[in-house]
């Protein structure tokens, strides 16, 4: 009987640890950090060197195999006081 009780306790501890891990992952902010792109950074063959993105200044980069309809980058407001750099670029 003791071994059966030990198995039940181990399963309860494993379930508790799983619940704690899921709660920690759910409560962490998704965009708490800042990304600083250094020298010679390329995205799809395009130069993105020395740019900084955080929760107020974000980037949305779309890469196309053919020439995109609206080629280039433009800044837009995100509706919450921040800015989003939207880029439609062709792969090089």
N, C-alpha and C positions, 0 to 999 in steps of 0.2 A: 504494500500500500504506500510505503514511503516513496518509492520511485515514481508512482503515479502522481502523487502530490508535487514532487519535484518537477515533473514535466509540465504540470499545470502552471506552476509558478514561473518557469522559464518562458512559457508561451505568453503569460501576462506581461512579463518584463519586456519581451520582444515587441509586443503590441504597443506598450507604453512608449518604448523608444521610437517606434515607427510613427506614432501620433505626434511626438515631440519634433521629429525631423520634418514632418509635413507642415506642422504649424510654423516652425521657424522659416521654412522656405516660403510659405504663403505670406508671412508678415514682413519679409524683407522687401524694401522698395526695389522696383525693377530698374529704375534709372537713377541710382544714387551717386554714380561715379561721373568722372569727367574723362574724356578721351582727347589726348593731345597727340596729333600726328606730327612726327618729326621730319627729318630730312629724307628726301627721295621716297616718299610714300606714293604709291600708284594704285588706283582702283580701276580695273578694266583698261589699263594703259594710260589713264589720265592722271595728271599730277594733282595730288591733294596734300602737298607738303605744308607744314607749319600752320595747320588749322586746328582749332579747338572746338569741341562740341560737348555740351552738357545738357542739363534739363531745360535750360532756357534757349539754347542755340543748338538745334538738332539738325541732322542731315538725313535725307531720304534719297538714295542713289539707285536709279534704275538703269540696268545695262541691257542693250539690245544687240542682236547679231546684225541686223540691218540698220539703216539710218533711221533714227526716231523722227516722229512727226515734229515735235518741238525740241530740237536739239539745244543743249546748253543747260546752265544752272540759273535759278532765280530764287530769291528769298520771299517767303510768304509768312504771314502771321498764322499762329496755330489756334487763335481764339482764346488763349489762356495767358496772354502776356508774353509769350515766347515767340521765337522765330524758327522757321524750318527752311533749310536750304534744299530745294528739290532739283535734282539733276537727272536729265534724260541724256544718256551718253551711249555712243556706239563703241563696242569692244574694238580694241586695236589689235 
